[in-house]
């Protein structure tokens, strides 16, 4: 499905309300003045709500679904409907807000 491209300024959170940020961006492509993110970038999660429980909190996330037709540097770009899995919980990430100008498939 088509979706808006994910960029550095996008609001991404784990299922337990932890803030997720990319470890690497693609500086060659920008939307809304900010670099986009590709599937190769993992995300670091901070402030996961699972702290203090017997389950360990989300620490990182890796993207498993990305664009099928839009690549940057030979790597699929991330879209608003992309899917990721957090480690060690196995839950996903929520993309809450991103730019609304450039779409990809």
C-alpha positions as CSV (number, residue, x, y, z in Angstrom):
1,X,0.0,0.0,0.0
2,X,1.2,3.5,-0.6
3,X,2.3,5.6,2.4
4,X,4.1,8.7,3.3
5,X,7.9,8.4,3.6
6,X,9.3,8.2,7.1
7,X,11.8,10.9,8.1
8,X,14.0,11.7,11.1
9,X,11.3,14.0,12.6
10,X,8.6,11.4,12.5
11,X,7.0,10.4,15.8
12,X,7.6,6.6,16.3
13,X,6.9,4.8,19.6
14,X,7.0,1.2,20.8
15,X,3.7,-0.4,21.9
16,X,4.5,0.5,25.5
17,X,4.9,4.3,24.7
18,X,8.7,4.3,24.5
19,X,10.2,6.9,22.1
20,X,12.0,5.3,19.1
21,X,14.7,7.1,17.0
22,X,16.7,5.9,14.0
23,X,20.4,5.0,14.5
24,X,21.2,5.9,10.9
25,X,19.5,8.2,8.3
26,X,19.9,8.7,4.6
27,X,21.3,12.2,4.2
28,X,21.1,12.2,0.4
29,X,17.2,12.3,0.4
30,X,15.3,14.8,2.4
31,X,11.6,15.4,2.9
32,X,10.3,18.5,4.7
33,X,14.0,19.4,5.1
34,X,14.8,16.3,7.1
35,X,16.7,13.1,6.0
36,X,14.6,10.0,5.3
37,X,15.1,6.6,6.9
38,X,15.7,3.3,5.1
39,X,14.9,-0.3,6.1
40,X,18.6,-0.8,6.9
41,X,18.4,1.5,9.9
42,X,17.6,0.0,13.3
43,X,15.7,2.1,15.9
44,X,16.7,2.7,19.5
45,X,13.9,2.7,22.0
46,X,14.0,4.9,25.2
47,X,11.4,5.1,27.9
48,X,9.6,1.8,27.2
49,X,6.7,1.4,29.7
50,X,7.7,-2.2,30.5
51,X,10.4,-1.0,33.0
52,X,9.8,-2.4,36.5
53,X,8.0,-5.5,35.3
54,X,9.4,-9.0,35.0
55,X,9.5,-8.5,31.2
56,X,12.5,-6.6,29.9
57,X,11.7,-3.2,28.1
58,X,12.0,-2.7,24.4
59,X,15.6,-1.7,23.5
60,X,15.9,-1.8,19.7
61,X,13.7,-2.4,16.7
62,X,14.4,-3.7,13.2
63,X,12.1,-3.0,10.2
64,X,10.7,-6.1,8.4
65,X,8.3,-4.4,6.0
66,X,9.3,-1.4,3.9
67,X,8.6,0.1,0.4
68,X,8.5,-2.3,-2.5
69,X,9.2,0.2,-5.3
70,X,11.0,3.1,-3.8
71,X,14.7,2.7,-3.0
72,X,17.4,5.0,-1.8
73,X,21.0,3.9,-2.3
74,X,19.6,0.5,-3.3
75,X,17.7,0.0,0.1
76,X,13.9,0.2,0.5
77,X,12.7,3.4,2.2
78,X,10.4,3.3,5.2
79,X,6.8,4.3,4.8
80,X,4.0,5.2,7.3
81,X,2.7,1.6,7.0
82,X,6.1,-0.1,7.5
83,X,6.4,-2.7,10.2
84,X,9.1,-3.4,12.8
85,X,9.8,-5.9,15.6
86,X,11.2,-4.7,18.9
87,X,13.9,-6.6,20.7
88,X,13.6,-8.4,23.2
89,X,9.7,-8.0,23.5
90,X,8.8,-9.1,20.0
91,X,6.2,-6.3,19.8
92,X,6.0,-3.7,17.0
93,X,6.5,0.1,16.6
94,X,3.7,2.6,16.0
95,X,4.3,5.4,13.5
96,X,2.1,8.2,14.9
97,X,3.2,11.2,12.9
98,X,5.3,11.8,9.7
99,X,5.5,14.3,6.9
100,X,2.5,14.5,4.6
101,X,4.1,15.5,1.2
102,X,6.0,12.6,-0.3
103,X,4.5,9.1,-0.8
104,X,6.0,5.8,-1.9
105,X,4.8,2.3,-2.6
